[in-house]
Amino acid sequence: MKKLILSAITALTVSGTAAAFVPQMQFFVNREVAIARVFNTTFQPVACSGVAFGRTFQGVVLNAYANHVVIYPGASVDVYVNSNFYDPMVQAWAQIDCQVAWF
């Protein structure tokens, strides 16, 4: 009976802390690159996954993926979306989720 109660409490505790969240982000755009900067404002390392997008002047949407990138507390990571000089970037956005990384 003790094992059952202990396993139930452990399952509820772990499942409550395994939720993903949307991090704080900034976006920069210049002629050849769109940058999505992802910040870790928590006090623990986080692992982030998602995709950053950039739209060019002619309407082409380009993307770059980030898969389980670890960001330490107080740090940031940049995700770059590149274009060529003749079709400049005009817009940037991202869909990135993070979760606490337990080491």
C-alpha positions as CSV (number, residue, x, y, z in Angstrom):
1,M,0.0,0.0,0.0
2,K,2.9,2.4,0.8
3,K,4.4,1.8,-2.6
4,L,1.1,2.5,-4.3
5,I,0.7,5.8,-2.5
6,L,4.3,6.8,-3.1
7,S,4.1,6.0,-6.8
8,A,0.8,8.0,-7.1
9,I,2.4,11.1,-5.4
10,T,5.5,10.8,-7.6
11,A,3.4,10.5,-10.8
12,L,1.4,13.6,-9.9
13,T,4.5,15.6,-9.0
14,V,6.4,14.7,-12.1
15,S,3.5,15.2,-14.5
16,G,2.9,18.7,-13.0
17,T,6.4,19.8,-13.7
18,A,6.6,18.4,-17.2
19,A,4.6,21.2,-18.9
20,A,6.1,23.2,-21.8
21,F,5.9,27.0,-21.9
22,V,6.5,29.7,-24.5
23,P,9.7,31.6,-23.7
24,Q,10.4,35.3,-24.0
25,M,11.6,36.2,-27.6
26,Q,13.0,39.1,-29.6
27,F,13.1,39.3,-33.4
28,F,15.5,41.1,-35.6
29,V,15.3,41.6,-39.4
30,N,17.9,42.9,-41.8
31,R,18.4,42.5,-45.6
32,E,19.8,39.0,-45.5
33,V,18.8,37.4,-42.2
34,A,15.9,37.1,-39.8
35,I,16.8,36.3,-36.2
36,A,14.7,34.9,-33.4
37,R,16.4,35.3,-30.0
38,V,15.1,33.1,-27.3
39,F,15.7,34.0,-23.6
40,N,15.8,31.9,-20.5
41,T,14.3,33.9,-17.7
42,T,13.9,31.0,-15.3
43,F,16.4,29.9,-12.7
44,Q,16.9,26.4,-14.3
45,P,18.3,25.2,-17.6
46,V,15.6,24.8,-20.3
47,A,15.5,22.7,-23.5
48,C,13.7,24.5,-26.4
49,S,12.4,23.1,-29.7
50,G,10.6,24.8,-32.5
51,V,10.8,26.6,-35.8
52,A,11.7,30.2,-36.7
53,F,10.2,31.8,-39.9
54,G,11.2,34.7,-42.1
55,R,9.3,36.2,-45.0
56,T,11.1,37.8,-47.9
57,F,10.0,40.8,-49.9
58,Q,8.6,38.6,-52.7
59,G,6.5,36.6,-50.1
60,V,8.6,33.5,-49.8
61,V,8.5,32.0,-46.3
62,L,11.8,30.4,-45.2
63,N,12.3,28.5,-41.9
64,A,15.0,27.2,-39.6
65,Y,14.5,24.5,-36.9
66,A,15.9,24.3,-33.4
67,N,15.7,20.9,-31.7
68,H,16.3,20.5,-28.0
69,V,18.6,23.4,-27.7
70,V,19.7,23.8,-24.0
71,I,19.6,27.4,-22.7
72,Y,21.2,28.1,-19.3
73,P,19.7,30.6,-16.8
74,G,20.2,34.2,-17.9
75,A,21.4,33.2,-21.4
76,S,19.9,33.4,-24.9
77,V,20.1,31.5,-28.2
78,D,19.7,32.9,-31.7
79,V,17.9,31.0,-34.5
80,Y,18.9,32.4,-37.9
81,V,16.8,32.3,-41.1
82,N,18.9,33.3,-44.1
83,S,17.9,34.8,-47.5
84,N,19.9,36.1,-50.4
85,F,20.8,39.7,-51.1
86,Y,18.4,40.0,-54.0
87,D,15.2,39.0,-52.1
88,P,15.5,40.8,-48.7
89,M,13.8,39.7,-45.4
90,V,10.9,41.8,-44.2
91,Q,9.3,39.9,-41.4
92,A,10.3,37.3,-38.7
93,W,8.3,35.2,-36.2
94,A,8.8,31.9,-34.4
95,Q,6.9,29.0,-32.7
96,I,9.2,27.7,-30.0
97,D,8.3,25.8,-26.8
98,C,10.6,25.2,-23.8
99,Q,10.6,22.8,-20.9
100,V,12.8,22.5,-17.8
101,A,15.8,20.4,-18.5
102,W,16.7,18.1,-15.6
103,F,20.4,17.2,-15.6
